[in-house]
Amino acid sequence: MDAGSASEYWDDQAAVFDEAPDHGLSAPAVRDAWAGLLLPLLPPAPARVVDLGCGTGTLTVLMAQAGHLVSGLDVSPRMVAVVREKIATAGLEAGVVVGDASFPPWQPGTFDVVLTRHVLWAMPDPEAALATWIDLLAPGGRLILIEGRWSTGVGLASADVAELVLRHRREAEVTILDDAALWGAPITDERYVISSRC
């Protein structure tokens, strides 16, 4: 899917995207589960974090509320509008822009953390996108990739993503995300986070 088609597709999803428990994090137990997973992976606040493919920005807001300096990017203008509204409603500051995660607009070395959730598998060239994301990291920066290989057959297996990361980094720690609290219901497919500090 090219960037224009992706933008249209996700624009169409923007109004209902947060209805999924793991997207909107409206249930306290689901929100707490994501906070418990994500925040310990980040450096102490205030770290410079970019959320690439941020969707409606629920994780963007979660990290900003924890005191981090968060930027976001999504290909969908309607998704970005939702993020900006959430940020304003929460009384937070975060810069969120419309753009293609394959070609983020920031300079190399800008961030302490690059975070993506369910984005790498959708990139036309996952390895090229990953190399670009790693370039955004300052020395000692952390890469956090939340991905999956879903029952529909799409996605990337954790072993394949770990192998991609290890072509560019020395570390790729895989944690399987099979806790139903993260998703609002039990799951049967492979969902995971890969974190790399070096």
KENU-810291 format. One record per atom (N, C-alpha, C): residue number from 1; atom name; x, y, z. Coordinates in pm, whole numbers, plus 50000, padded with zeros to 5 digits. Atoms other than C-alpha are relative to their C-alpha. Layout:
! residues N
(NUM; CA; (X; Y; Z))
...
This chain:
! residues 198
(1; N; (50085; 49882; 50000))
(1; CA; (50000; 50000; 50000))
(1; C; (50089; 50124; 50000))
(2; N; (49920; 49878; 50003))
(2; CA; (50149; 50335; 49899))
(2; C; (49949; 50099; 50104))
(3; N; (50033; 49905; 49893))
(3; CA; (50141; 50636; 50130))
(3; C; (49864; 50064; 49980))
(4; N; (50130; 49939; 50026))
(4; CA; (49839; 50793; 49958))
(4; C; (49886; 49906; 50034))
(5; N; (50104; 50099; 49968))
(5; CA; (49632; 50475; 49984))
(5; C; (49994; 49975; 50150))
(6; N; (49997; 50021; 49855))
(6; CA; (49744; 50424; 50343))
(6; C; (49935; 50116; 50073))
(7; N; (50060; 49883; 49939))
(7; CA; (49645; 50778; 50431))
(7; C; (49848; 49993; 49992))
(8; N; (50145; 50010; 50018))
(8; CA; (49295; 50728; 50288))
(8; C; (49942; 49889; 50089))
(9; N; (50050; 50112; 49919))
(9; CA; (49255; 50389; 50460))
(9; C; (49991; 50039; 50147))
(10; N; (49998; 49968; 49857))
(10; CA; (49356; 50517; 50804))
(10; C; (49913; 50121; 50032))
(11; N; (50097; 49892; 49980))
(11; CA; (49155; 50838; 50760))
(11; C; (49860; 49942; 50022))
(12; N; (50132; 50063; 49986))
(12; CA; (48850; 50614; 50717))
(12; C; (49984; 49930; 50134))
(13; N; (50004; 50073; 49873))
(13; CA; (48940; 50428; 51038))
(13; C; (50004; 50092; 50123))
(14; N; (49970; 49911; 49886))
(14; CA; (49007; 50734; 51255))
(14; C; (49885; 50012; 50098))
(15; N; (50114; 49977; 49912))
(15; CA; (48655; 50777; 51392))
(15; C; (49970; 49881; 50091))
(16; N; (50033; 50121; 49921))
(16; CA; (48630; 50417; 51519))
(16; C; (50123; 49930; 50055))
(17; N; (49876; 50069; 49964))
(17; CA; (48995; 50330; 51581))
(17; C; (50010; 49973; 50150))
(18; N; (49985; 50012; 49855))
(18; CA; (48981; 50388; 51957))
(18; C; (49898; 49905; 50064))
(19; N; (50095; 50095; 49945))
(19; CA; (48691; 50144; 51998))
(19; C; (50067; 49868; 50038))
(20; N; (49924; 50120; 49962))
(20; CA; (48944; 49858; 52008))
(20; C; (50065; 50026; 50136))
(21; N; (49950; 49974; 49864))
(21; CA; (49047; 49816; 52374))
(21; C; (50147; 50041; 50005))
(22; N; (49857; 49969; 49996))
(22; CA; (49422; 49827; 52299))
(22; C; (50034; 50127; 49922))
(23; N; (49976; 49874; 50070))
(23; CA; (49384; 50136; 52078))
(23; C; (49961; 50119; 50087))
(24; N; (50049; 49887; 49922))
(24; CA; (49174; 50364; 52295))
(24; C; (50043; 50000; 50145))
(25; N; (49960; 50016; 49859))
(25; CA; (49292; 50231; 52634))
(25; C; (49899; 50064; 50095))
(26; N; (50102; 49938; 49916))
(26; CA; (48960; 50349; 52776))
(26; C; (49970; 49920; 50127))
(27; N; (50018; 50081; 49880))
(27; CA; (48935; 50057; 53019))
(27; C; (50122; 50016; 50090))
(28; N; (49885; 49977; 49911))
(28; CA; (49153; 50129; 53326))
(28; C; (50097; 49881; 50005))
(29; N; (49911; 50116; 49992))
(29; CA; (49288; 49772; 53335))
(29; C; (50090; 49990; 49876))
(30; N; (49922; 50005; 50123))
(30; CA; (49401; 49790; 52971))
(30; C; (50102; 50113; 50001))
(31; N; (49907; 49886; 49992))
(31; CA; (49554; 50135; 53019))
(31; C; (50114; 49971; 50098))
(32; N; (49898; 50033; 49900))
(32; CA; (49735; 50018; 53332))
(32; C; (50098; 49894; 49946))
(33; N; (49913; 50105; 50056))
(33; CA; (49867; 49712; 53146))
(33; C; (50099; 50061; 49901))
(34; N; (49909; 49936; 50095))
(34; CA; (50011; 49929; 52867))
(34; C; (50101; 50091; 50070))
(35; N; (49907; 49917; 49924))
(35; CA; (50160; 50174; 53114))
(35; C; (50105; 49913; 50068))
(36; N; (49907; 50091; 49933))
(36; CA; (50315; 49884; 53304))
(36; C; (50098; 49936; 49906))
(37; N; (49910; 50055; 50101))
(37; CA; (50463; 49745; 52984))
(37; C; (50097; 50107; 49949))
(38; N; (49923; 49903; 50076))
(38; CA; (50581; 50061; 52814))
(38; C; (50091; 50088; 50084))
(39; N; (49923; 49899; 49927))
(39; CA; (50697; 50307; 53078))
(39; C; (50131; 49946; 50056))
(40; N; (49870; 50050; 49954))
(40; CA; (50965; 50078; 53230))
(40; C; (50103; 49981; 49888))
(41; N; (49907; 50014; 50112))
(41; CA; (51117; 50039; 52881))
(41; C; (50066; 50132; 49963))
(42; N; (49949; 49868; 50034))
(42; CA; (51176; 50414; 52859))
(42; C; (50106; 50045; 50099))
(43; N; (49906; 49941; 49905))
(43; CA; (51468; 50606; 53010))
(43; C; (49925; 50092; 50096))
(44; N; (50067; 49905; 49909))
(44; CA; (51392; 50840; 53301))
(44; C; (49952; 50124; 49926))
(45; N; (50054; 49877; 50059))
(45; CA; (51176; 51138; 53210))
(45; C; (50086; 50119; 50044))
(46; N; (50064; 49986; 50130))
(46; CA; (51209; 51370; 53039))
(46; C; (50091; 49951; 49887))
(47; N; (49928; 50049; 50117))
(47; CA; (51336; 51161; 52748))
(47; C; (49931; 50052; 49874))
(48; N; (50054; 49959; 50131))
(48; CA; (51291; 51270; 52386))
(48; C; (49954; 49873; 49928))
(49; N; (50059; 50123; 50056))
(49; CA; (51054; 51009; 52239))
(49; C; (49925; 50035; 49873))
(50; N; (50083; 49986; 50119))
(50; CA; (50910; 50976; 51890))
(50; C; (49916; 49874; 49985))
(51; N; (50099; 50106; 50021))
(51; CA; (50598; 50765; 51832))
(51; C; (49965; 50002; 49851))
(52; N; (50019; 50004; 50145))
(52; CA; (50608; 50673; 51462))
(52; C; (49881; 49911; 49967))
(53; N; (50124; 50072; 50027))
(53; CA; (50276; 50562; 51317))
(53; C; (49912; 50002; 50123))
(54; N; (50060; 49987; 49867))
(54; CA; (50113; 50697; 51631))
(54; C; (49849; 49978; 50002))
(55; N; (50144; 50020; 50001))
(55; CA; (49753; 50644; 51514))
(55; C; (49930; 50114; 50070))
(56; N; (50074; 49898; 49926))
(56; CA; (49515; 50826; 51746))
(56; C; (50075; 50047; 50124))
(57; N; (49912; 49940; 49902))
(57; CA; (49800; 50888; 51987))
(57; C; (49982; 49960; 50145))
(58; N; (50021; 50038; 49861))
(58; CA; (49697; 50696; 52295))
(58; C; (50132; 49978; 50073))
(59; N; (49869; 50020; 49937))
(59; CA; (50055; 50589; 52364))
(59; C; (50078; 50132; 50006))
(60; N; (49937; 49868; 49998))
(60; CA; (50176; 50939; 52273))
(60; C; (49959; 50074; 50127))
(61; N; (50051; 49932; 49881))
(61; CA; (49954; 51081; 52547))
(61; C; (50051; 49933; 50127))
(62; N; (49954; 50075; 49883))
(62; CA; (50049; 50806; 52792))
(62; C; (50144; 50039; 50037))
(63; N; (49859; 49966; 49975))
(63; CA; (50420; 50889; 52753))
(63; C; (50016; 50147; 50039))
(64; N; (49994; 49859; 49963))
(64; CA; (50363; 51265; 52768))
(64; C; (49953; 50020; 50143))
(65; N; (50049; 49989; 49862))
(65; CA; (50165; 51223; 53090))
(65; C; (50106; 49952; 50100))
(66; N; (49893; 50049; 49914))
(66; CA; (50467; 51039; 53231))
(66; C; (50120; 50096; 50003))
(67; N; (49896; 49898; 49994))
(67; CA; (50679; 51350; 53170))
(67; C; (50099; 49998; 49886))
(68; N; (49907; 50006; 50112))
(68; CA; (50847; 51261; 52841))
(68; C; (49968; 50108; 49896))
(69; N; (50012; 49901; 50107))
(69; CA; (50903; 51503; 52552))
(69; C; (49969; 49923; 49873))
(70; N; (50045; 50093; 50102))
(70; CA; (50700; 51327; 52286))
(70; C; (49968; 50073; 49870))
(71; N; (50040; 49961; 50135))
(71; CA; (50673; 51379; 51912))
(71; C; (49927; 49881; 49939))
(72; N; (50073; 50108; 50066))
(72; CA; (50437; 51180; 51694))
(72; C; (49990; 50026; 49851))
(73; N; (50016; 49990; 50145))
(73; CA; (50387; 51108; 51327))
(73; C; (49901; 49893; 49957))
(74; N; (50089; 50099; 50060))
(74; CA; (50108; 50940; 51134))
(74; C; (49968; 50044; 49858))
(75; N; (50029; 49973; 50141))
(75; CA; (50021; 50915; 50766))
(75; C; (49859; 50056; 49981))
(76; N; (50140; 49961; 50011))
(76; CA; (49655; 50994; 50836))
(76; C; (49975; 50137; 50063))
(77; N; (50033; 49871; 49941))
(77; CA; (49555; 51360; 50879))
(77; C; (49889; 49992; 50104))
(78; N; (50110; 50011; 49902))
(78; CA; (49237; 51254; 51060))
(78; C; (50050; 49938; 50131))
(79; N; (49942; 50055; 49877))
(79; CA; (49434; 51039; 51305))
(79; C; (50078; 50109; 50074))
(80; N; (49920; 49894; 49937))
(80; CA; (49669; 51331; 51369))
(80; C; (49908; 50103; 50066))
(81; N; (50095; 49907; 49939))
(81; CA; (49371; 51557; 51434))
(81; C; (49948; 49946; 50133))
(82; N; (50046; 50062; 49876))
(82; CA; (49248; 51309; 51698))
(82; C; (50109; 50010; 50107))
(83; N; (49889; 49990; 49905))
(83; CA; (49593; 51300; 51862))
(83; C; (50010; 50141; 50057))
(84; N; (49986; 49861; 49955))
(84; CA; (49613; 51677; 51876))
(84; C; (49888; 50039; 50096))
(85; N; (50111; 49972; 49909))
(85; CA; (49269; 51695; 52036))
(85; C; (50022; 49935; 50136))
(86; N; (49971; 50068; 49874))
(86; CA; (49369; 51437; 52299))
(86; C; (50106; 50075; 50080))
(87; N; (49891; 49928; 49934))
(87; CA; (49687; 51629; 52376))
(87; C; (49947; 50129; 50063))
(88; N; (50054; 49874; 49949))
(88; CA; (49500; 51957; 52413))
(88; C; (49906; 49977; 50117))
(89; N; (50095; 50031; 49893))
(89; CA; (49226; 51801; 52627))
(89; C; (50071; 49963; 50128))
(90; N; (49924; 50042; 49883))
(90; CA; (49486; 51652; 52859))
(90; C; (50090; 50111; 50054))
(91; N; (49916; 49890; 49956))
(91; CA; (49665; 51987; 52889))
(91; C; (50149; 49971; 49986))
(92; N; (49862; 50042; 50022))
(92; CA; (49986; 51839; 52750))
(92; C; (50059; 50072; 49880))
(93; N; (49932; 49951; 50119))
(93; CA; (50244; 51941; 52494))
(93; C; (50066; 49882; 49931))
(94; N; (49934; 50102; 50083))
(94; CA; (50353; 51711; 52213))
(94; C; (49983; 50045; 49856))
(95; N; (50007; 49961; 50141))
(95; CA; (50435; 51785; 51851))
(95; C; (49966; 49879; 49915))
(96; N; (50044; 50112; 50084))
(96; CA; (50245; 51558; 51613))
(96; C; (49979; 50051; 49859))
(97; N; (50004; 49956; 50139))
(97; CA; (50278; 51581; 51236))
(97; C; (49948; 49888; 49911))
(98; N; (50040; 50095; 50104))
(98; CA; (50136; 51415; 50927))
(98; C; (50124; 49966; 49919))
(99; N; (49885; 50041; 50079))
(99; CA; (50398; 51210; 50746))
(99; C; (50008; 49850; 49987))
(100; N; (49976; 50141; 50031))
(100; CA; (50523; 50876; 50620))
(100; C; (50109; 49949; 50094))
(101; N; (49902; 50055; 49906))
(101; CA; (50699; 50663; 50881))
(101; C; (50126; 49948; 49931))
(102; N; (49880; 50040; 50074))
(102; CA; (50937; 50545; 50608))
(102; C; (50098; 50115; 49984))
(103; N; (49917; 49881; 50022))
(103; CA; (51065; 50902; 50576))
(103; C; (49967; 50106; 50104))
(104; N; (50033; 49901; 49896))
(104; CA; (51027; 51081; 50911))
(104; C; (50080; 50128; 49981))
(105; N; (49940; 49871; 50034))
(105; CA; (51110; 51453; 50896))
(105; C; (50108; 50050; 50096))
(106; N; (49904; 49953; 49901))
(106; CA; (51357; 51469; 51185))
(106; C; (50143; 49964; 49961))
(107; N; (49859; 50022; 50026))
(107; CA; (51734; 51485; 51176))
(107; C; (50051; 49877; 50076))
(108; N; (49939; 50111; 49925))
(108; CA; (51950; 51185; 51275))
(108; C; (50043; 50047; 50139))
(109; N; (49955; 49972; 49865))
(109; CA; (52027; 51170; 51646))
(109; C; (49906; 50085; 50082))
(110; N; (50093; 49908; 49934))
(110; CA; (51716; 51365; 51749))
(110; C; (49938; 49942; 50128))
(111; N; (50081; 50058; 49894))
(111; CA; (51557; 51117; 51992))
(111; C; (50076; 49901; 50088))
(112; N; (49949; 50101; 49907))
(112; CA; (51638; 50908; 52297))
(112; C; (49927; 49867; 49982))
(113; N; (50082; 50120; 50021))
(113; CA; (51361; 50660; 52206))
(113; C; (49926; 50013; 49868))
(114; N; (50090; 50015; 50114))
(114; CA; (51200; 50551; 51882))
(114; C; (49905; 49886; 50033))
(115; N; (50104; 50098; 49970))
(115; CA; (50872; 50369; 51944))
(115; C; (49910; 49984; 49878))
(116; N; (50104; 50028; 50099))
(116; CA; (50646; 50201; 51690))
(116; C; (49912; 49890; 50055))
(117; N; (50092; 50108; 49964))
(117; CA; (50337; 49991; 51747))
(117; C; (49923; 49959; 49875))
(118; N; (50068; 50059; 50115))
(118; CA; (50216; 49768; 51465))
(118; C; (50021; 50085; 49874))
(119; N; (49965; 49915; 50115))
(119; CA; (50398; 49974; 51201))
(119; C; (50100; 49931; 49909))
(120; N; (49892; 50056; 50082))
(120; CA; (50708; 49784; 51084))
(120; C; (49946; 49904; 49895))
(121; N; (50052; 50099; 50094))
(121; CA; (50507; 49503; 50924))
(121; C; (49934; 50065; 49879))
(122; N; (50071; 49933; 50108))
(122; CA; (50321; 49759; 50708))
(122; C; (50092; 50082; 49910))
(123; N; (49908; 49922; 50080))
(123; CA; (50633; 49926; 50570))
(123; C; (50033; 49927; 49869))
(124; N; (49966; 50065; 50126))
(124; CA; (50707; 49860; 50201))
(124; C; (50137; 49930; 50004))
(125; N; (49866; 50058; 49983))
(125; CA; (51072; 49791; 50295))
(125; C; (50034; 50006; 50149))
(126; N; (49980; 49994; 49855))
(126; CA; (51089; 49700; 50665))
(126; C; (50144; 50026; 50042))
(127; N; (49861; 49979; 49958))
(127; CA; (51468; 49687; 50680))
(127; C; (50045; 50144; 49976))
(128; N; (49964; 49860; 50026))
(128; CA; (51511; 50029; 50517))
(128; C; (49934; 50092; 50102))
(129; N; (50069; 49918; 49899))
(129; CA; (51249; 50177; 50751))
(129; C; (50070; 49988; 50134))
(130; N; (49933; 50022; 49872))
(130; CA; (51422; 50021; 51050))
(130; C; (50133; 50075; 50007))
(131; N; (49872; 49929; 50004))
(131; CA; (51759; 50163; 50946))
(131; C; (49978; 50151; 50017))
(132; N; (50033; 49858; 49987))
(132; CA; (51601; 50508; 50912))
(132; C; (49963; 50034; 50143))
(133; N; (50042; 49976; 49862))
(133; CA; (51441; 50481; 51256))
(133; C; (50119; 49998; 50094))
(134; N; (49881; 50009; 49914))
(134; CA; (51769; 50375; 51416))
(134; C; (50086; 50125; 49986))
(135; N; (49924; 49877; 50021))
(135; CA; (51938; 50678; 51260))
(135; C; (49943; 50118; 50080))
(136; N; (50060; 49892; 49921))
(136; CA; (51693; 50898; 51452))
(136; C; (50047; 50001; 50145))
(137; N; (49961; 50013; 49860))
(137; CA; (51840; 50775; 51781))
(137; C; (50130; 50072; 50030))
(138; N; (49877; 49945; 49946))
(138; CA; (52094; 50970; 51979))
(138; C; (50087; 49885; 50052))
(139; N; (49916; 50106; 49942))
(139; CA; (52393; 50771; 52111))
(139; C; (49938; 49946; 50129))
(140; N; (50060; 50063; 49884))
(140; CA; (52265; 50522; 52367))
(140; C; (49848; 49995; 49995))
(141; N; (50145; 49997; 50012))
(141; CA; (51910; 50560; 52236))
(141; C; (49937; 49862; 49995))
(142; N; (50074; 50127; 49991))
(142; CA; (51644; 50291; 52270))
(142; C; (49900; 49987; 49886))
(143; N; (50096; 50036; 50104))
(143; CA; (51444; 50123; 51997))
(143; C; (49897; 49908; 50062))
(144; N; (50108; 50082; 49944))
(144; CA; (51104; 49981; 52097))
(144; C; (49901; 49972; 49888))
(145; N; (50088; 50043; 50109))
(145; CA; (50907; 49783; 51838))
(145; C; (49894; 49906; 50055))
(146; N; (50111; 50086; 49960))
(146; CA; (50564; 49644; 51927))
(146; C; (49939; 49948; 49871))
(147; N; (50042; 50060; 50127))
(147; CA; (50465; 49402; 51653))
(147; C; (49923; 49871; 50025))
(148; N; (50071; 50126; 49987))
(148; CA; (50281; 49081; 51584))
(148; C; (49994; 49926; 49869))
(149; N; (50034; 50085; 50116))
(149; CA; (50207; 48796; 51349))
(149; C; (49861; 49950; 50030))
(150; N; (50138; 50018; 49959))
(150; CA; (49830; 48792; 51356))
(150; C; (49935; 49879; 49935))
(151; N; (50071; 50118; 50047))
(151; CA; (49583; 48511; 51301))
(151; C; (49949; 50017; 49858))
(152; N; (50041; 49974; 50137))
(152; CA; (49483; 48678; 50974))
(152; C; (50110; 49965; 49900))
(153; N; (49888; 50033; 50087))
(153; CA; (49827; 48586; 50837))
(153; C; (50092; 50117; 49970))
(154; N; (49913; 49884; 50024))
(154; CA; (49967; 48939; 50822))
(154; C; (50087; 50025; 50123))
(155; N; (49909; 49968; 49890))
(155; CA; (50248; 49074; 51034))
(155; C; (50135; 49936; 49981))
(156; N; (49863; 50053; 50002))
(156; CA; (50602; 48969; 51116))
(156; C; (50024; 49918; 50126))
(157; N; (49966; 50084; 49886))
(157; CA; (50723; 48688; 51340))
(157; C; (50112; 50067; 50081))
(158; N; (49901; 49937; 49912))
(158; CA; (50933; 48794; 51638))
(158; C; (50143; 49963; 49960))
(159; N; (49865; 50041; 50038))
(159; CA; (51233; 48592; 51518))
(159; C; (50049; 50079; 49880))
(160; N; (49960; 49925; 50119))
(160; CA; (51232; 48775; 51184))
(160; C; (50033; 50145; 50034))
(161; N; (49973; 49861; 49962))
(161; CA; (51212; 49120; 51344))
(161; C; (50128; 50008; 50083))
(162; N; (49876; 50001; 49922))
(162; CA; (51484; 49032; 51595))
(162; C; (50121; 49990; 49909))
(163; N; (49890; 50013; 50096))
(163; CA; (51705; 48926; 51306))
(163; C; (50027; 50132; 49928))
(164; N; (49984; 49869; 50064))
(164; CA; (51642; 49259; 51130))
(164; C; (50070; 50098; 50093))
(165; N; (49940; 49907; 49903))
(165; CA; (51728; 49455; 51444))
(165; C; (50147; 49968; 50019))
(166; N; (49861; 50039; 49973))
(166; CA; (52047; 49256; 51500))
(166; C; (50093; 50024; 49881))
(167; N; (49915; 49958; 50112))
(167; CA; (52172; 49355; 51155))
(167; C; (50054; 50142; 50023))
(168; N; (49964; 49859; 49977))
(168; CA; (52195; 49711; 51292))
(168; C; (50039; 50031; 50144))
(169; N; (49979; 49975; 49856))
(169; CA; (52216; 49679; 51671))
(169; C; (50057; 49874; 50063))
(170; N; (49943; 50116; 49930))
(170; CA; (52387; 49451; 51922))
(170; C; (49896; 49926; 50083))
(171; N; (50098; 50057; 49908))
(171; CA; (52072; 49382; 52125))
(171; C; (49861; 50002; 49938))
(172; N; (50141; 50007; 50041))
(172; CA; (51717; 49270; 52043))
(172; C; (49929; 49908; 50099))
(173; N; (50065; 50077; 49894))
(173; CA; (51530; 49159; 52354))
(173; C; (49851; 49985; 49967))
(174; N; (50137; 50031; 50037))
(174; CA; (51199; 48987; 52273))
(174; C; (49919; 49967; 50125))
(175; N; (50094; 50032; 49894))
(175; CA; (50908; 48988; 52520))
(175; C; (49866; 49971; 49935))
(176; N; (50130; 50038; 50056))
(176; CA; (50592; 48800; 52424))
(176; C; (49890; 50071; 50078))
(177; N; (50108; 49923; 49940))
(177; CA; (50278; 49004; 52490))
(177; C; (49870; 49919; 49995))
(178; N; (50118; 50088; 50003))
(178; CA; (50024; 48733; 52565))
(178; C; (49905; 50025; 50117))
(179; N; (50088; 49965; 49889))
(179; CA; (49864; 48901; 52869))
(179; C; (49871; 50059; 49943))
(180; N; (50129; 49954; 50053))
(180; CA; (49494; 48944; 52788))
(180; C; (49970; 50143; 50042))
(181; N; (50026; 49864; 49953))
(181; CA; (49494; 49268; 52989))
(181; C; (50048; 50105; 49900))
(182; N; (49949; 49906; 50099))
(182; CA; (49695; 49436; 52712))
(182; C; (49902; 50021; 49885))
(183; N; (50082; 49999; 50120))
(183; CA; (49437; 49355; 52448))
(183; C; (49851; 50007; 50029))
(184; N; (50141; 49995; 49963))
(184; CA; (49111; 49356; 52640))
(184; C; (49930; 49866; 49984))
(185; N; (50055; 50135; 50019))
(185; CA; (49060; 48984; 52566))
(185; C; (50116; 49905; 49977))
(186; N; (49894; 50097; 50030))
(186; CA; (49262; 48662; 52534))
(186; C; (50035; 50003; 49850))
(187; N; (49956; 50005; 50140))
(187; CA; (49466; 48628; 52214))
(187; C; (50057; 49863; 49970))
(188; N; (49944; 50129; 50041))
(188; CA; (49585; 48329; 52016))
(188; C; (50114; 50016; 49900))
(189; N; (49892; 49978; 50096))
(189; CA; (49836; 48491; 51779))
(189; C; (50125; 50050; 50072))
(190; N; (49872; 49957; 49942))
(190; CA; (50193; 48611; 51831))
(190; C; (50007; 50152; 50004))
(191; N; (49981; 49856; 49981))
(191; CA; (50227; 48962; 51973))
(191; C; (50117; 50018; 50096))
(192; N; (49874; 49989; 49926))
(192; CA; (50550; 49092; 52117))
(192; C; (50054; 50142; 49993))
(193; N; (49923; 49877; 50007))
(193; CA; (50776; 49384; 52190))
(193; C; (50147; 49963; 49991))
(194; N; (49855; 50014; 50007))
(194; CA; (51139; 49401; 52088))
(194; C; (50061; 50133; 50043))
(195; N; (49932; 49880; 49953))
(195; CA; (51354; 49647; 52277))
(195; C; (50150; 49983; 49980))
(196; N; (49856; 50001; 50026))
(196; CA; (51711; 49738; 52193))
(196; C; (50060; 50127; 50057))
(197; N; (49934; 49886; 49940))
(197; CA; (51931; 49964; 52401))
(197; C; (50135; 50030; 49939))
(198; N; (49869; 49977; 50060))
(198; CA; (52246; 49929; 52195))
(198; C; (50014; 49926; 49868))
